[in-house]
Amino acid sequence: MDELESCAERQRDELAVLAAMFPEELAEEEVAHTAAASAFLVRSGGAALRVSLPQRYPLQLPLLSLSCPSAGPEPVAAASRTLEAAVSKAAGEECCTGLVQTFLELVAAGALAAQE
């Protein structure tokens, strides 16, 4: 098995685990697979985290896009930094399960709560 096939298999396995662990939060209709990459969307509490997996993930880090229109730019930026830090610690390893857990913890803790 070559490197790209191995990466693709690891991605499929991790996406299957995510779908089993987070059936309510993972937007399965948003899980996309192409020859170039995979991507998925996680939604919770008005916030959305889009994770794009490069073709060589987990050897390359995933790309993250966090949005929460009700929270304002500062809380979203702070949460994004937390998520990026979590991902950077896992270079070369699968990290999406921990990433989704961190995202859900941030939402539950009110880090992305609506601004008054």
Residue pairs with C-beta under 8 A, 6 or more apart in sequence:
1 9
3 56
3 59
4 55
4 56
7 55
7 56
7 57
7 58
7 59
8 55
10 57
10 58
10 94
11 38
11 53
11 57
11 58
14 58
14 94
14 96
14 97
15 31
15 38
15 40
15 96
17 97
18 26
18 40
18 96
18 97
18 100
19 26
19 28
19 31
21 97
21 100
22 42
22 100
22 104
25 42
25 43
25 44
25 100
25 104
26 40
26 41
26 42
26 100
27 40
27 41
27 42
27 43
30 39
30 40
30 41
30 50
31 38
31 39
31 40
31 41
32 38
32 39
32 40
35 55
36 55
37 52
37 53
37 54
37 55
37 57
38 52
38 53
38 57
39 50
39 51
39 52
39 53
40 50
40 51
40 96
41 48
41 49
41 50
41 51
42 48
42 49
42 51
42 100
42 103
42 104
43 49
44 103
44 104
44 107
45 107
45 108
45 112
46 68
46 69
46 70
46 71
46 112
46 114
47 66
47 67
47 68
47 71
47 79
47 103
47 106
47 107
47 112
48 66
48 67
48 68
49 64
49 65
49 66
49 83
49 99
49 100
49 103
50 64
50 65
50 66
50 67
51 62
51 63
51 64
51 96
51 99
52 62
52 63
52 64
52 65
53 62
53 96
54 60
54 61
54 62
54 63
58 90
58 92
58 93
58 94
58 95
59 92
61 87
61 88
61 90
61 91
62 87
62 95
62 96
62 99
64 80
64 83
64 84
64 87
64 99
66 76
66 79
66 80
66 83
66 103
67 76
68 75
68 76
68 79
68 112
70 112
70 113
70 114
70 115
71 79
71 112
71 113
71 114
71 115
72 115
75 111
75 112
75 113
75 115
76 112
78 111
79 103
79 106
79 111
79 112
82 102
82 106
82 111
83 99
83 102
83 103
83 106
86 95
86 98
86 99
86 102
87 95
87 99
89 95
90 98
106 112
